[in-house]
Amino acid sequence: MRLSSLADYAVVMMSAAARHCGGIARLNATLLAEETGVPLPTVQKLVSRLSAAGLIESTRGTGGGFRLSRPPAMISLADIIEAVEGPIALTSCVDGASQDCCVEQTCKVKPHWNAVNGAVRGALAGVSLASLSAQAPIESPVTLDPRLRGETRVSV
């Protein structure tokens, strides 16, 4: 599972916006493109999507620009990803769209996908823009089972 480049760039842009006075100051697309290295046309496209999702407020004209619509602590990683990608849905079983799954009638995993999807979305929702824009890297809230990391334990 991997984020699209657009979702990744949106997170980078929003993080930069949060570092500018906590998102209170107005920014313009050119400044954000220069600061982040994201190409200007991509910044402009993402500003439109993020604005449509209600994550940023934009004003046209002299003195215009955009800023975060709420404090960085109130914007989650899930909010940003969904603004660009749409609802988080790991499989077609959880997105509600009609599907052409050849094992749907006999699938024993399908009843569990909503819980898995909810856990992934919950993990993303648990990471705030404030933590992403902080100087120090955030600690992972998830501790993997050692067997999943390829580690071995020795019993004595």
C-alpha positions as CSV (number, residue, x, y, z in Angstrom):
1,M,0.0,0.0,0.0
2,R,1.4,3.3,-1.0
3,L,0.2,6.9,-1.1
4,S,0.0,8.6,-4.5
5,S,2.5,11.4,-5.2
6,L,-0.4,13.9,-5.0
7,A,-1.3,12.8,-1.5
8,D,2.3,12.8,-0.5
9,Y,2.7,16.3,-1.9
10,A,-0.4,17.5,-0.1
11,V,0.9,16.3,3.2
12,V,4.2,18.1,2.5
13,M,2.4,21.3,1.5
14,M,0.0,21.3,4.5
15,S,2.9,20.6,6.9
16,A,4.8,23.7,5.4
17,A,1.6,25.7,5.8
18,A,1.3,24.6,9.4
19,R,4.9,25.8,10.1
20,H,4.0,29.3,8.9
21,C,2.5,30.8,12.1
22,G,0.5,27.7,12.7
23,G,-1.4,28.3,9.5
24,I,-2.6,31.7,10.5
25,A,-0.5,33.7,8.0
26,R,-1.6,33.7,4.3
27,L,0.6,31.9,1.9
28,N,0.7,31.9,-1.9
29,A,1.3,29.0,-4.2
30,T,4.6,30.3,-5.5
31,L,6.1,30.6,-2.0
32,L,4.8,27.1,-1.1
33,A,6.3,25.7,-4.3
34,E,9.7,27.3,-3.6
35,E,9.7,26.1,0.0
36,T,8.6,22.5,-0.6
37,G,10.1,21.8,-4.0
38,V,6.6,20.7,-5.3
39,P,6.1,22.0,-8.8
40,L,3.9,25.1,-9.0
41,P,1.1,23.6,-11.2
42,T,0.9,20.7,-8.7
43,V,0.7,23.1,-5.8
44,Q,-2.1,25.0,-7.5
45,K,-4.0,21.8,-8.2
46,L,-3.7,20.6,-4.6
47,V,-4.7,24.0,-3.2
48,S,-7.9,23.6,-5.2
49,R,-8.6,20.1,-3.8
50,L,-7.6,21.0,-0.2
51,S,-9.9,24.1,-0.4
52,A,-12.8,22.1,-1.7
53,A,-12.3,19.7,1.2
54,G,-12.4,22.6,3.7
55,L,-8.9,22.1,4.9
56,I,-7.6,25.5,3.6
57,E,-9.3,28.9,3.0
58,S,-8.2,30.8,-0.1
59,T,-8.7,34.4,-1.0
60,R,-8.1,35.9,-4.4
61,G,-6.6,39.2,-5.3
62,T,-4.1,41.6,-3.7
63,G,-3.2,40.4,-0.2
64,G,-4.8,37.1,-1.0
65,G,-3.5,33.6,-0.7
66,F,-4.5,30.7,1.5
67,R,-4.2,29.5,5.1
68,L,-5.3,26.5,7.1
69,S,-9.0,26.6,7.9
70,R,-8.5,25.3,11.4
71,P,-5.5,24.8,13.8
72,P,-3.0,22.1,12.7
73,A,-3.8,20.0,15.7
74,M,-7.4,19.7,14.4
75,I,-6.4,18.4,10.9
76,S,-5.4,14.8,10.6
77,L,-3.3,12.9,8.1
78,A,-6.5,11.0,7.2
79,D,-8.2,14.4,6.4
80,I,-5.4,15.3,4.0
81,I,-5.3,12.0,2.3
82,E,-9.0,11.8,1.8
83,A,-9.1,15.3,0.4
84,V,-6.8,14.1,-2.4
85,E,-7.6,10.4,-2.8
86,G,-11.2,10.2,-1.6
87,P,-12.4,7.9,1.2
88,I,-9.8,5.4,2.5
89,A,-10.8,2.0,1.3
90,L,-8.3,-0.8,1.3
91,T,-10.4,-3.1,-0.9
92,S,-13.4,-2.8,-3.0
93,C,-15.3,-4.7,-0.2
94,V,-15.3,-1.5,1.9
95,D,-15.8,1.3,-0.6
96,G,-19.5,0.5,-1.2
97,A,-19.1,0.5,-5.0
98,S,-20.4,-2.4,-7.1
99,Q,-17.7,-4.9,-7.5
100,D,-16.8,-7.8,-9.8
101,C,-15.1,-10.0,-7.2
102,C,-14.9,-13.6,-8.4
103,V,-14.7,-14.9,-4.8
104,E,-17.3,-12.6,-3.2
105,Q,-19.9,-15.3,-2.5
106,T,-17.4,-17.6,-0.7
107,C,-15.0,-15.1,0.8
108,K,-14.4,-15.6,4.5
109,V,-12.3,-12.4,4.8
110,K,-14.9,-10.0,3.5
111,P,-16.7,-9.6,6.9
112,H,-13.4,-8.5,8.5
113,W,-12.3,-5.8,5.9
114,N,-14.4,-3.1,7.5
115,A,-12.5,-3.6,10.8
116,V,-9.2,-3.6,9.1
117,N,-10.0,-0.5,7.0
118,G,-11.3,1.2,10.2
119,A,-8.0,0.4,12.0
120,V,-5.9,1.9,9.1
121,R,-8.1,5.0,8.9
122,G,-8.0,5.3,12.7
123,A,-4.2,5.2,12.7
124,L,-4.0,7.9,10.0
125,A,-6.6,10.0,11.9
126,G,-4.5,9.7,15.0
127,V,-1.6,11.7,13.4
128,S,-2.2,15.4,13.5
129,L,-0.8,18.0,11.1
130,A,0.7,19.6,14.2
131,S,2.8,16.5,14.9
132,L,3.8,16.2,11.2
133,S,5.0,19.8,11.1
134,A,7.0,19.5,14.4
135,Q,10.8,19.7,14.3
136,A,11.3,16.3,15.9
137,P,10.0,13.2,14.2
138,I,7.0,11.5,15.7
139,E,7.2,8.2,17.4
140,S,5.3,5.3,15.8
141,P,2.2,4.6,17.7
142,V,2.2,1.0,16.4
143,T,4.4,-1.7,17.7
144,L,4.8,-4.6,15.4
145,D,4.8,-8.1,16.5
146,P,8.5,-9.2,16.4
147,R,7.6,-12.0,14.0
148,L,6.3,-9.5,11.5
149,R,9.6,-7.5,11.7
150,G,11.7,-10.6,10.9
151,E,13.1,-10.7,14.4
152,T,13.5,-13.8,16.3
153,R,13.1,-14.4,20.1
154,V,15.1,-16.9,22.0
155,S,13.4,-18.6,24.9
156,V,15.7,-19.7,27.8
